[in-house]
């Protein structure tokens, strides 16, 4: 691959040629298999563009093509480091946002004339949510107290970098995708296997078949299967085979009982699925916490592939207000789900746990906090470089 200068690059993309300067860039370096991490932020940063010049910086041509189809914001694709440096010199961004910890983020972090903010792509209890990578950023936006407690485990981490903003994506209200049904609907929404064993929380390979059979056996229930996007592209044989089995089983259930409405959904926003569901079985992931925020009054069951209840309760506090699905409870899952659909014994506990993860923010307030926090950082950058004149406000950003 040859290196293209910024001048050559912008001759091919009109929206890039027209962009002279940017206040905020969202840097995303990964290929299309991870683009879901960015796309969930696009509606939020589009609101930010009402007050600031915002652009998306990608490092992969296929990713750039996908993103251009999903936003009106300028998308600047600079695969190689020299072109990234030229781009930043030209548009002189004030704040950079990062929704993951791609290794190529460090090429962007080199630039000292802008403030760097990690915004992540979800609120989750997975171990990958907290790492020493957080120390590289000037600020780390987090949802609430649970995330603050996770970061406290890092040695020599400066907690003043943390800014509580809630979860702006949960302010969005996507159009529901499920057909209305007289049946009660149970969602099975497993996560993927992660990049390493320590971060593997998926139930697909160990419990997936049994969970699906148990849910199909609940009287008067419609089953919806919506796995993490990377489950469907997994090359791990056990995950791939179990996923395919589940797809076949759902298809057979639909054919055997057309009125049941059983369905597998492989693409799209899972938040658009929530609205039509009455209960959910999921793994330790952001999906469970999104459900806790949006569907606090509806039951959730969380899987434990590690068969370690003490570890689960310690690492994933949300499991304290949910039934746990493991090898010991799996045989009675049909009866358990049926009982929870009639009466959720964890309702009060879920209400308290929601505040632990997200504070007392109402719908819309997370987005307001996000926009305000970025506003402060844009102004702070100008003050630090002496570009807003004397008499500026304090440089502190309240966590």
C-alpha positions as CSV (number, residue, x, y, z in Angstrom):
1,X,0.0,0.0,0.0
2,X,1.5,3.3,-1.0
3,X,1.4,6.4,1.3
4,X,-1.0,9.1,0.1
5,X,-0.6,12.7,1.3
6,X,-3.5,14.6,2.7
7,X,-3.6,16.8,-0.3
8,X,-3.9,13.8,-2.6
9,X,-6.5,12.2,-0.3
10,X,-8.9,15.1,-0.3
11,X,-8.9,15.4,-4.0
12,X,-10.9,12.1,-4.1
13,X,-13.5,12.9,-1.4
14,X,-15.4,16.2,-1.7
15,X,-16.5,16.3,1.9
16,X,-12.8,16.0,2.9
17,X,-11.7,18.7,0.5
18,X,-14.3,21.1,1.9
19,X,-13.3,20.5,5.5
20,X,-10.7,23.1,6.6
21,X,-10.7,22.7,10.3
22,X,-12.3,20.5,13.0
23,X,-13.0,20.9,16.6
24,X,-13.6,17.2,17.3
25,X,-12.5,14.0,15.6
26,X,-13.7,10.5,16.3
27,X,-10.7,8.2,15.6
28,X,-11.6,4.7,14.7
29,X,-8.9,2.4,13.4
30,X,-10.4,-1.0,13.0
31,X,-11.9,-3.1,10.2
32,X,-15.6,-3.6,9.5
33,X,-15.9,-6.5,12.0
34,X,-15.7,-4.0,14.8
35,X,-17.4,-1.1,13.2
36,X,-20.5,-1.7,15.4
37,X,-18.3,-0.1,18.2
38,X,-18.4,3.2,16.2
39,X,-21.8,3.2,14.6
40,X,-23.6,3.2,18.0
41,X,-21.9,6.5,18.7
42,X,-22.8,8.2,15.3
43,X,-26.2,9.6,16.3
44,X,-24.7,11.0,19.5
45,X,-21.7,12.7,17.8
46,X,-24.1,14.0,15.1
47,X,-25.8,16.0,17.9
48,X,-22.4,17.3,18.9
49,X,-21.9,18.6,15.4
50,X,-24.7,21.1,16.1
51,X,-22.1,23.1,18.2
52,X,-18.8,21.9,16.9
53,X,-17.1,20.9,13.6
54,X,-16.9,17.1,13.9
55,X,-15.3,14.6,11.6
56,X,-14.8,10.8,11.7
57,X,-11.2,9.6,11.1
58,X,-11.0,6.0,9.9
59,X,-7.9,3.9,9.0
60,X,-9.5,1.3,6.8
61,X,-11.1,1.9,3.4
62,X,-13.9,-0.7,3.9
63,X,-14.8,0.7,7.3
64,X,-14.9,4.2,5.8
65,X,-17.3,3.1,3.1
66,X,-19.7,1.6,5.7
67,X,-19.5,4.7,8.0
68,X,-20.2,7.1,5.1
69,X,-23.4,5.2,4.5
70,X,-24.5,5.8,8.0
71,X,-23.7,9.4,8.8
72,X,-23.7,12.9,7.2
73,X,-20.5,13.8,9.1
74,X,-17.3,14.0,7.0
75,X,-15.4,10.7,7.0
76,X,-11.7,11.0,6.5
77,X,-9.9,7.8,5.7
78,X,-6.1,7.9,6.4
79,X,-4.8,4.3,6.5
80,X,-1.2,5.3,6.9
81,X,0.5,7.2,9.7
82,X,2.1,9.9,7.6
83,X,-1.3,10.9,6.1
84,X,-2.8,11.0,9.6
85,X,-0.1,13.4,10.7
86,X,-0.7,15.6,7.6
87,X,-4.5,15.5,8.2
88,X,-4.1,16.6,11.9
89,X,-1.7,19.4,10.8
90,X,-4.3,20.6,8.3
91,X,-7.5,20.5,10.3
92,X,-5.9,21.0,13.8
93,X,-8.5,19.1,15.9
94,X,-9.0,20.2,19.5
95,X,-10.4,17.0,21.0
96,X,-10.2,13.4,19.8
97,X,-12.7,10.7,20.9
98,X,-11.9,7.0,20.9
99,X,-14.5,4.3,21.3
100,X,-12.0,1.4,21.7
101,X,-8.4,0.6,22.5
102,X,-7.1,-0.2,19.0
103,X,-3.3,-0.3,18.9
104,X,-3.4,2.3,16.1
105,X,-5.0,4.7,18.6
106,X,-1.4,5.4,19.8
107,X,-0.6,6.9,16.4
108,X,-3.3,9.4,17.0
109,X,-2.3,9.9,20.7
110,X,1.1,11.2,19.5
111,X,-0.5,14.6,18.7
112,X,0.0,17.0,21.6
113,X,-2.1,19.8,20.4
114,X,-5.4,18.1,21.2
115,X,-7.0,16.5,24.2
116,X,-7.7,12.7,23.9
117,X,-10.8,11.2,25.4
118,X,-11.7,7.5,25.7
119,X,-15.5,7.1,25.4
120,X,-15.7,3.3,25.0
121,X,-18.5,1.5,23.2
122,X,-20.6,0.3,26.0
123,X,-20.9,-0.1,29.8
124,X,-19.9,-3.6,30.8
125,X,-18.4,-5.7,33.6
126,X,-16.1,-7.5,31.2
127,X,-12.4,-7.3,32.3
128,X,-11.6,-5.7,29.0
129,X,-13.5,-2.6,30.0
130,X,-10.7,-1.5,32.2
131,X,-7.0,-1.7,31.4
132,X,-3.8,0.4,31.7
133,X,-4.7,1.8,28.2
134,X,-6.9,4.2,30.1
135,X,-3.8,6.0,31.4
136,X,-3.0,7.1,27.9
137,X,-6.0,9.4,27.6
138,X,-6.6,12.8,29.1
139,X,-10.1,11.9,30.1
140,X,-12.1,8.7,30.3
141,X,-15.8,9.1,30.0
142,X,-17.7,6.5,32.1
143,X,-21.3,5.7,32.9
144,X,-21.3,5.9,36.7
145,X,-20.1,4.6,40.0
146,X,-19.6,1.0,38.9
147,X,-17.2,2.0,36.2
148,X,-15.3,4.3,38.6
149,X,-14.9,1.3,41.0
150,X,-13.5,-0.8,38.2
151,X,-10.8,1.8,37.4
152,X,-9.9,2.0,41.0
153,X,-8.3,-1.4,40.6
154,X,-5.6,0.0,38.3
155,X,-2.3,0.7,39.9
156,X,-1.3,4.4,39.9
157,X,-4.4,5.5,37.9
158,X,-5.4,9.1,38.2
159,X,-9.1,8.9,39.1
160,X,-9.6,12.6,38.3
161,X,-9.5,11.6,34.6
162,X,-12.9,9.9,35.0
163,X,-15.9,11.9,33.8
164,X,-19.4,10.4,34.6
165,X,-21.7,10.9,31.7
166,X,-24.1,8.0,31.8
167,X,-24.7,6.2,28.5
168,X,-25.8,8.6,25.8
169,X,-26.8,5.8,23.4
170,X,-29.6,4.8,25.8
171,X,-31.2,8.2,25.2
172,X,-31.9,7.1,21.6
173,X,-35.2,5.5,20.7
174,X,-34.7,3.4,17.6
175,X,-37.8,2.1,15.8
176,X,-38.9,-1.3,17.1
177,X,-38.0,-4.2,14.8
178,X,-40.2,-6.9,16.2
179,X,-43.7,-7.6,15.0
180,X,-46.3,-7.2,17.7
181,X,-47.3,-10.5,19.3
182,X,-49.8,-11.7,21.8
183,X,-47.2,-14.0,23.1
184,X,-44.7,-13.0,25.8
185,X,-41.3,-12.6,24.2
186,X,-38.0,-13.8,25.6
187,X,-34.8,-12.5,24.1
188,X,-31.6,-14.7,24.1
189,X,-28.8,-12.2,23.5
190,X,-25.3,-13.8,24.1
191,X,-22.0,-12.0,23.7
192,X,-19.0,-13.2,21.7
193,X,-16.0,-15.1,23.0
194,X,-13.6,-12.2,23.4
195,X,-10.0,-12.0,22.3
196,X,-8.6,-14.2,25.1
197,X,-9.8,-16.7,27.7
198,X,-9.8,-14.1,30.5
199,X,-12.4,-12.1,28.6
200,X,-14.6,-15.0,27.4
201,X,-18.1,-14.7,28.8
202,X,-20.1,-16.2,26.0
203,X,-22.7,-18.9,26.6
204,X,-23.1,-19.8,23.0
205,X,-20.7,-22.8,23.0
206,X,-21.4,-24.1,26.5
207,X,-25.1,-23.4,27.1
208,X,-26.5,-22.0,23.9
209,X,-28.3,-25.1,22.6
210,X,-29.8,-25.9,26.0
211,X,-31.0,-22.3,26.6
212,X,-32.8,-22.2,23.3
213,X,-34.5,-25.5,23.9
214,X,-35.5,-24.4,27.4
215,X,-37.0,-21.1,26.2
216,X,-38.9,-22.7,23.3
217,X,-40.5,-25.0,26.0
218,X,-41.9,-22.1,28.0
219,X,-45.7,-22.1,27.4
220,X,-46.9,-19.2,25.3
221,X,-43.5,-17.7,24.6
222,X,-41.9,-16.2,21.4
223,X,-38.2,-16.7,21.3
224,X,-35.9,-14.0,19.8
225,X,-32.2,-14.9,19.2
226,X,-30.0,-11.8,18.8
227,X,-26.3,-12.6,19.3
228,X,-23.4,-10.2,19.4
229,X,-22.3,-9.2,15.9
230,X,-19.0,-11.1,16.2
231,X,-20.8,-14.4,17.1
232,X,-22.0,-14.7,13.5
233,X,-18.4,-14.2,12.1
234,X,-16.6,-16.3,14.7
235,X,-14.0,-18.7,13.4
236,X,-13.9,-20.6,16.7
237,X,-15.4,-24.0,15.8
238,X,-17.5,-24.5,19.0
239,X,-19.0,-21.0,18.7
240,X,-19.6,-21.3,14.9
241,X,-21.2,-24.7,15.2
242,X,-23.4,-23.8,18.2
243,X,-24.5,-20.6,16.4
244,X,-25.4,-22.4,13.3
245,X,-27.3,-25.0,15.3
246,X,-29.3,-22.3,17.1
247,X,-30.2,-20.6,13.8
248,X,-31.4,-24.0,12.4
249,X,-33.4,-24.7,15.6
250,X,-35.1,-21.3,15.5
251,X,-36.0,-21.8,11.8
252,X,-37.4,-25.3,12.6
253,X,-39.4,-23.8,15.5
254,X,-40.8,-21.2,13.2
255,X,-41.8,-23.7,10.6
256,X,-43.4,-26.0,13.2
257,X,-45.3,-23.2,14.8
258,X,-45.7,-20.3,12.3
259,X,-48.0,-18.4,14.7
260,X,-45.2,-18.4,17.3
261,X,-43.1,-15.8,15.6
262,X,-39.8,-17.2,16.7
263,X,-37.0,-15.3,15.0
264,X,-33.3,-14.9,14.8
265,X,-31.9,-11.4,14.1
266,X,-28.4,-11.2,12.9
267,X,-28.0,-7.5,12.2
268,X,-29.1,-4.1,13.5
269,X,-29.3,-2.3,16.8
270,X,-30.2,-4.6,19.7
271,X,-31.9,-1.6,21.5
272,X,-34.5,-1.8,18.7
273,X,-35.3,-5.3,19.8
274,X,-35.7,-4.5,23.5
275,X,-39.0,-2.7,23.1
276,X,-40.9,-5.9,22.1
277,X,-39.4,-8.2,24.8
278,X,-40.7,-9.3,28.2
279,X,-37.6,-11.0,29.6
280,X,-34.0,-11.6,28.5
281,X,-31.3,-14.2,29.0
282,X,-27.8,-12.8,28.3
283,X,-24.2,-13.0,29.3
284,X,-21.9,-10.6,31.2
285,X,-21.8,-7.8,28.6
286,X,-23.1,-4.3,27.9
287,X,-26.4,-5.8,26.7
288,X,-27.4,-6.8,30.2
289,X,-26.6,-3.3,31.6
290,X,-28.5,-1.6,28.7
291,X,-31.5,-3.8,29.7
292,X,-31.1,-2.9,33.3
293,X,-31.3,0.8,32.3
294,X,-34.1,0.6,29.8
295,X,-36.2,-2.4,31.0
296,X,-35.6,-2.2,34.8
297,X,-39.1,-3.6,35.5
298,X,-38.6,-6.7,33.4
299,X,-36.7,-9.9,34.4
300,X,-33.2,-10.7,33.2
301,X,-31.1,-13.9,33.6
302,X,-27.3,-13.9,33.4
303,X,-25.2,-16.8,32.4
304,X,-22.0,-18.0,34.1
305,X,-19.9,-20.2,31.9
306,X,-17.2,-20.3,34.6
307,X,-19.4,-21.9,37.3
308,X,-18.0,-19.5,39.9
309,X,-20.9,-17.6,41.6
310,X,-18.6,-15.7,44.0
311,X,-16.5,-14.4,41.1
312,X,-19.6,-13.5,39.2
313,X,-21.1,-11.5,42.0
314,X,-17.8,-9.7,42.6
315,X,-17.0,-8.9,39.0
316,X,-20.5,-8.3,37.7
317,X,-22.7,-6.7,40.4
318,X,-25.7,-6.8,38.1
319,X,-25.7,-10.6,38.7
320,X,-26.9,-9.9,42.3
321,X,-30.2,-8.8,40.9
322,X,-30.8,-11.5,38.4
323,X,-31.1,-15.3,38.2
324,X,-27.9,-17.0,37.2
325,X,-27.9,-19.6,34.5
326,X,-25.2,-22.2,34.9
327,X,-24.9,-26.0,34.9
328,X,-26.8,-26.3,38.1
329,X,-29.8,-24.1,37.1
330,X,-30.0,-25.0,33.4
331,X,-32.2,-28.1,33.9
332,X,-34.9,-26.0,35.5
333,X,-34.6,-23.0,33.2
334,X,-38.0,-23.5,31.5
335,X,-39.8,-23.4,34.8
336,X,-37.7,-20.5,36.1
337,X,-38.4,-18.3,33.1
338,X,-42.1,-19.1,33.3
339,X,-42.1,-18.1,37.0
340,X,-40.2,-14.8,36.4
341,X,-42.6,-13.8,33.6
342,X,-45.3,-14.1,36.2
343,X,-43.4,-12.3,39.0
344,X,-39.9,-10.8,39.1
345,X,-38.6,-11.1,42.6
346,X,-35.6,-8.8,41.7
347,X,-37.5,-5.7,40.8
348,X,-36.5,-3.6,43.8
349,X,-32.9,-4.8,43.6
350,X,-32.8,-3.9,39.9
351,X,-33.9,-0.4,40.6
352,X,-31.1,0.1,43.1
353,X,-28.5,-1.5,40.9
354,X,-29.5,0.7,38.0
355,X,-28.5,3.7,40.0
356,X,-25.1,2.1,40.9
357,X,-24.3,1.7,37.2
358,X,-25.9,4.9,35.7
359,X,-26.7,7.2,38.6
360,X,-30.1,8.9,38.7
361,X,-30.0,10.1,35.1
362,X,-33.2,10.3,33.2
363,X,-33.7,9.9,29.5
364,X,-31.9,12.6,27.6
365,X,-29.6,13.6,30.5
366,X,-26.7,11.4,29.5
367,X,-26.5,13.1,26.1
368,X,-26.6,16.5,27.8
369,X,-23.7,15.5,30.0
370,X,-21.7,14.1,27.1
371,X,-22.2,17.3,25.0
372,X,-21.3,19.5,28.0
373,X,-18.2,17.5,28.8
374,X,-16.9,17.8,25.3
375,X,-17.7,21.5,25.2
376,X,-15.6,21.9,28.3
377,X,-12.7,20.1,26.8
378,X,-12.8,22.1,23.6
379,X,-12.6,25.3,25.6
380,X,-9.9,23.8,27.9
381,X,-7.7,23.0,24.9
382,X,-7.9,26.5,23.7
383,X,-7.1,27.9,27.1
384,X,-4.1,25.5,27.4
385,X,-2.8,26.8,24.1
386,X,-3.6,30.4,25.0
387,X,-6.0,30.7,22.1
388,X,-9.0,32.2,23.9
389,X,-7.4,35.1,25.6
390,X,-7.0,35.9,29.3
391,X,-9.6,35.4,32.0
392,X,-10.7,31.9,31.1
393,X,-12.4,29.6,33.5
394,X,-10.8,27.0,35.7
395,X,-9.2,24.1,33.7
396,X,-10.8,21.4,35.9
397,X,-13.3,19.0,34.4
398,X,-15.5,17.6,37.2
399,X,-15.7,13.8,37.3
